[in-house]
Amino acid sequence: MSVRAGQGSDEVLVSQAVWDYLAAAGRPWLVDFQDKQGMSAGIIRRGERGGCCAVRLQPVDGSRRAASGGPTDGPISNETRKAFIDLCRCARKEMSKLDGGPKRKRNLLPCVGVLEPNGEGSLLAPPPPQPRRSQRQQQQRFRRPTDEEACVMLHELSDRKDLEPGMAARGDADDNTVCSICMGDVVEKTTLERCGHSFCRSCLDQAFKVKKACPVCRLVYGQLIGNQPANGSMVVERDPDLELPGHEGYGCICIIYSFPPGLQAPEHPNPGVRYPGTDRVAYLPDSPDGNRVLGLLRRAFEQRLIFTIGTSMTTGMHNVITWNDIHHKTSIWGGPRCFGYPDPTYTVRVTEELREKGITAD
């Protein structure tokens, strides 16, 4: 007889350990199964992989199926197959109670499998656990839409815009009537020329006292002056023989910032309190990009934007000179983690930081 896989086969794949238990301590169960189902179970093949064996179920002599004159090697019924599977599961449960047997359900292997057409078998994997209802609802709520669903949503949105062509314009108009600072109706409307955002005149005046930049898009208006100590110096030196990692073929620009000790001015956090002096060294590649950034840093230093007085993020000391959100490379090696090189995107990032403070190449 050819071996057939699936529910129509008269062979099932059983864990070798389970079958050994049934053939020994569980022998009475096999006898009871034979009496009730009229089917005998016998091993016909031991698998070389997976610790499993093939068991054939066939009618015993004198049973109703054999007496009916029907074929004795045909497919078994689903009811008989289910009864044998339940028998194997009960045997597995009894095995777990024995000394030295597995005690935890997740360590138990499934005991029933199917045969493949080549005669080899594999144990059936247990079904994946079903998520609880609340988990299913949450997954459904936050799942990513399929391409078809996204297309439908896009078409629906387009239809709505076609039906209401003035919807976007009305939304923009509503935004212009609400002040983004006080979140109330705009009073004495003042519109910034370069970005077009509108605010209350009094709200914008108060915001510009803190920083002359748009509160929405942070575009700087006028010249931004910081509170960097006014008695510092910026010295630039060049070393043509020193190449920074990632900028081979170019020399090195060395920037030396020096500040003597002094007293905090009225624009500082604690006027009249003394702050210690400091020296800082930073490095740039002597390349076109490096020299462009150097020019921007010179302007930022003249506008007192490179440093400020506050609390050091590294030492925790108060009333000291600290960097002011314009990152510098203070090491030659070590990469971004050590504030050094190589760092392919550094010049792009520091240019953006300078732009946010109104320092651009224009």
Helices and strands as residue ranges (DSSP letters): E 11-15, H 16-23, H 27-37, E 39-46, E 52-59, H 64-67, H 78-97, G 105-107, E 112-115, E 121-123, H 133-142, H 147-163, H 167-176, E 189-191, E 198-200, H 201-210, E 233-239, E 252-259, E 262-263, E 274-275, E 278-285, H 288-302, E 307-310, E 320-323, G 336-338, H 346-356
